[in-house]
């Protein structure tokens, strides 16, 4: 008996004790997403609204949550609700289910998309310190030092992507209501678009493509991973989970869905073993994963916004109009999954879109001076890494390269790091200050040439060090390997050497539900034969006239020794060297013969035309 637990006793107001009565179990909270309700949950809602008398009619017609928003007055009358007052009561109660969608949106005036409306939940996310941090990170990094107008930031780009994500998913919903796109789906897609770039570091891609690989060569880290970590930190630090639930999201399912849209499925063996690797949404909603970051074809709203926004600020004409794609986008079934497709007549516009991407890389993102500046900033950050610290969680201090391990510390890293180092008085940051001061005063490294290999080379860090040493050993003017920088740049249509259009599906006007593929030879003979190329650039840190002249000759000789293409100004820089390379001479001769042959053909055609008219 002593081992048996006694019932818990509580003190009464009269001073005695009593055993509390057993409380009745609380009713299970209804699923906030009514589109997932079955017949029983629908009837439970009717009872809660005082409409239990109409339960039999709803049961008889097997009305589930999906069909509630399609019920019309005539349908209710056929179900036996003859009295107008009863029908109005039912309609009023059902209308509460989608009242959240009628909440007033906030309007942002955007130079690219005009007046942009954002849902109140998105505004709550925008108004957090973690999102506001994006105001202080340049969209194009070092490009701003070359293009005076490229002053836009990740902040406005992220708002644009969230807006376009909503535009696309709502266009699909209006065009194909059978897709059963719910209010939750729309919100989650918009949040993913809004938060997809939360993880960018100082100077955007420079941080994860140049700085981190050199500062921490043993890890594989991309800004997408940091975006997931920063999103979790944003939600927790601002207590947003209850707010999300108030707006109809189901947690943690919808949080998983949002993060999967940003970075793909979780990288685990379990995900690889499952046929459908995502947890946030079932396979019949597969098309939702193609809106923010399309891993299949690369056609997504992220590109649409940065094409339009970057071109606007760079002063480059944008040849792709996303509004036209919105008009023709629809979902078709492909290999058992639902994919976003477009009209067959749009295939040329999509080639133009990927060509636009390549043009932006060639003219702006990979601009030789912009790359030099980002290389110099990277060098300054590497020298400052151990001496520049920010406080993270628990008061622990982190360096520039280790801050990615703690989101509280990482949230304090923006482009302002440049100014903090430049204006510091620390002796330990002296070398970094000098490099940044050279950038501000435009004392930049010089590009001495650009070349290409006949076939793409796999250039490891050891190869680059060896190339830099070979460049220095070609002359006797005192140039050292550390005076040269070799940069290998890749340009493509977004899927390395593959044609991205091969992963796009189209539909025809005669059968809009059947997906087809369109191959390159069905479109035009003027399309590119290759979809990727590799450029090799060489920079010289010494900028005096004598050193630069010698370095350029070294570069021409180096291209000859490695069987690379002749630099465009090779005949001007080293006219005594270029004739010594037989293949270069043959190429010139072939080009000359081609021109002569073309002229001969033109003259022959002209004579024939003259003879024709004489006759």
Secondary structure, 3 states (H helix, E strand, C coil): CCCCCCCCEEECCCCCEEECCCCCCCCCCCCCCHHHCCHHHHHHHHHHCCCHHHHHHHHHCCCCHHHHCCCCHHHHHHCCCCCHHHHHHHHHHHHHHHHHHHCCCEEEEECCCEEEEECHHHHHHHCCHHHHHHHHCECCHHHHHCCCCCCCEHHHHHHHHHHHHHHHHHHHHHHCHHHCCCHHHHHHHHHHHHHCCCCCECCEHHHHHHHHHHHCCCCCCCHHHHHHHHHHHHHHHCCCHHHHHHCCCCCCHHHHHHHHHHHCCCCCHHHHHCCCCCCCCCHHHHHHHHCCCCCCCCCCHHHHHHHHHHHHHHCCCCCCCHHHHHHHCEEEEECCEEEEEEEHHHHHHHHHHHHHHHHHHHHHHCCHHHHHHHHHHHHHHHHHHHHCEEECHHHCEEECCCHHHCHHHHCCCCCHHHHHHHCCCCHHHHHHHHHHHHHHCCCCCEEEEEECECCCCCCCHHHHHHHHHHHHCCCCCCCCHHHEEEEEEEEECCCCCCCHHHHCCEEECCEEEEEECCCHHHCCCCCCCCCEEEEEEEEECCCCHHHHHHHHHHHHHHHHHCCECCCCCHHHHCHHHHCCCHHHHHHHHHHHHHHHHHHHHHHHHHHHHHHHHHC
